[in-house]
Amino acid sequence: MAIYVYILQSERDNSYYKGYSENPLLRLDYHNNGQSNYTSKKTPWKLVCVLGFETKAAALVAEKKLKKYPVKSLLAVINSDKNILSHYLKRFENR
């Protein structure tokens, strides 16, 4: 089972939120439906980055690091080949 670190961007103020989940699309819905106090005031959110990990421990380490990144560094990750967002989304296109 894969675990993912995801980065969301607020369409309201362009801020970023970093988290981890087994299902980033489900988490996106969670955030956009106002089910998180922290993100509810900045909806709607869009998924801009997905990073894949084999273990929860590895994902948590990566998430913790990302939470400390300045915006310039986040943009570098978002635009890097580590971002598997398009590959991740393709899994759901034909369902």
Secondary structure as the mmCIF struct_conf table of DSSP 4:
data_model
#
loop_
_struct_conf.conf_type_id
_struct_conf.id
_struct_conf.beg_label_comp_id
_struct_conf.beg_label_asym_id
_struct_conf.beg_label_seq_id
_struct_conf.end_label_comp_id
_struct_conf.end_label_asym_id
_struct_conf.end_label_seq_id
STRN STRN1 ILE A 3 SER A 10
TURN_TY1_P TURN_TY1_P1 GLU A 11 ASP A 13
STRN STRN2 TYR A 16 SER A 21
BEND BEND1 GLU A 22 GLU A 22
HELX_RH_AL_P HELX_RH_AL_P1 PRO A 24 ASN A 32
TURN_TY1_P TURN_TY1_P2 ASN A 33 GLY A 34
TURN_TY1_P TURN_TY1_P3 ASN A 37 THR A 39
HELX_RH_3T_P HELX_RH_3T_P1 SER A 40 LYS A 42
STRN STRN3 TRP A 45 PHE A 53
BEND BEND2 GLU A 54 THR A 55
HELX_RH_AL_P HELX_RH_AL_P2 LYS A 56 LEU A 66
TURN_TY1_P TURN_TY1_P4 LYS A 67 LYS A 68
HELX_RH_AL_P HELX_RH_AL_P3 VAL A 71 ILE A 78
TURN_TY1_P TURN_TY1_P5 ASN A 79 ASN A 79
BEND BEND3 SER A 80 SER A 80
TURN_TY1_P TURN_TY1_P6 ASP A 81 LYS A 82
HELX_RH_AL_P HELX_RH_AL_P4 LEU A 85 GLU A 93
TURN_TY1_P TURN_TY1_P7 ASN A 94 ASN A 94
#
